[in-house]
């Protein structure tokens, strides 16, 4: 999106917006992807405020913020209606901007402090069975030539470490430590927060095969870089290309349903907990700032409840 001109709707708030986004990027260390989402949400908010005649934060009241939340939820402001999850993200962005503006002395009030996002229905994360993971890995190996080794290694890393897709494609050769007794990867999560995660034997073997037999071939087409996962031009594999790798592997392997990098992350956490891992250990492995985020994986389905009840309660067995 081009920078606003003095005539553009969000222009009255552009100075404050630029300052806040700079704070998020420099002080908070948010990724470009997250910053783009904040920029998109907050420019929509600035246009909404301008349409209500507001030209500064000192004029904004709580009713303005609450009306904006309803507007983005329904599309009443002329924009695309947001899902409950996206609406919650927009509310977080607005609350953060107002809080920052008050702390910086742009205004004495915080009209967003009491505004909450609309309630959302908690859904269990989608996970696939171990057998489906095996099919996905088999499908990844079916890619032609050196790409089969790369795709297999990528899927093994995603499922074997629970890495986010941005962490996997951002992995550098120096972050891989697998030629030791306790192999591990160094991942950089949200806000460039670093964590070390252990790597299992299958992922180690897939990475070794790729790094020795495939990556050098792919690297010949590039100008030299440190990324572990490369495309056919020898450049770092993009997030979009990594998604495409998974979707193609799922199709070749006969895995039904929508498969995404987060599917493997969810499966990683779900299978760890099902195997007896402590939720706080899984929290550290996933890089969650709060255990509350991890605890969603401990929720059980109605089918599981019925199975446990039928197998365990003395009055349930016939």
Long-range contacts (C-beta under 8 A, 24 or more apart in sequence): 1-39, 1-40, 1-43, 4-43, 9-46, 9-47, 9-50, 9-51, 10-43, 10-46, 10-47, 10-50, 11-50, 12-46, 12-49, 12-50, 12-54, 12-55, 12-56, 13-46, 13-49, 13-50, 13-56, 13-57, 14-46, 16-57, 16-97, 16-101, 16-106, 17-42, 17-43, 17-46, 17-97, 19-104, 20-96, 20-97, 20-100, 20-101, 23-100, 24-96, 28-191, 29-191, 29-192, 30-190, 30-191, 31-166, 31-190, 31-191, 33-166, 34-190, 37-89, 37-93, 38-93, 41-89, 41-90, 41-93, 41-94, 42-93, 42-94, 42-97, 44-72, 44-77, 44-79, 44-90, 45-90, 45-93, 45-94, 45-97, 47-77, 48-77, 51-77, 56-106, 56-107, 57-98, 57-101, 57-106, 57-107, 58-106, 58-107, 58-108, 58-109, 60-98, 60-107, 60-111, 61-111, 62-111, 62-112, 62-114, 62-115, 64-111, 65-94, 65-98, 65-111, 65-112, 65-115, 66-115, 68-94, 69-94, 69-115, 69-117, 69-118, 73-118, 84-117, 84-118, 84-119, 84-120, 84-121, 85-120, 87-117, 87-118, 88-117, 88-118, 88-120, 90-117, 91-115, 91-116, 91-117, 92-117, 122-296, 122-299, 124-296, 124-299, 124-301, 125-262, 125-266, 125-269, 125-270, 125-296, 125-297, 126-263, 126-266, 127-263, 127-266, 127-267, 127-269, 127-270, 127-271, 128-255, 128-257, 128-259, 128-263, 128-267, 130-271, 132-255, 133-159, 133-264, 133-267, 135-253, 135-254, 135-255, 136-246, 136-249, 136-250, 136-253, 136-255, 136-259, 136-264, 137-249, 137-253, 138-252, 138-253, 139-248, 139-249, 139-250, 139-251, 139-252, 139-253, 139-254, 139-255, 140-245, 140-249, 140-252, 140-253, 142-249, 142-252, 142-253, 143-245, 143-248, 143-249, 143-252, 146-213, 146-214, 146-217, 146-218, 147-214, 147-232, 149-206, 149-209, 149-210, 149-213, 149-214, 150-210, 150-214, 150-215, 150-218, 150-229, 150-230, 150-237, 151-245, 151-248, 151-249, 152-206, 152-209, 152-210, 153-203, 153-206, 153-207, 153-209, 153-210, 153-211, 153-214, 153-229, 154-229, 154-237, 154-242, 154-245, 155-245, 155-246, 155-249, 155-264, 156-202, 156-203, 156-206, 156-207, 157-185, 157-199, 157-203, 157-206, 157-207, 158-246, 158-261, 158-264, 158-265, 158-268, 159-203, 159-264, 159-267, 159-268, 160-199, 160-200, 160-202, 160-203, 160-268, 161-185, 161-187, 161-197, 161-198, 161-199, 161-203, 161-268, 161-285, 162-197, 162-264, 162-265, 162-268, 162-269, 162-272, 162-285, 162-286, 163-187, 163-197, 163-265, 164-189, 164-261, 164-262, 164-265, 164-287, 165-239, 165-242, 165-243, 165-261, 165-262, 166-239, 167-287, 168-229, 168-242, 168-261, 169-227, 169-229, 169-236, 169-237, 169-238, 169-239, 169-242, 170-227, 171-227, 171-228, 171-229, 172-226, 172-227, 172-228, 173-211, 173-226, 173-227, 173-228, 174-226, 175-228, 176-207, 176-211, 176-228, 178-204, 178-207, 178-208, 187-287, 189-287, 190-287, 190-289, 193-287, 195-284, 195-285, 195-287, 197-285, 266-297, 269-294, 269-297, 270-297, 273-297, 273-298
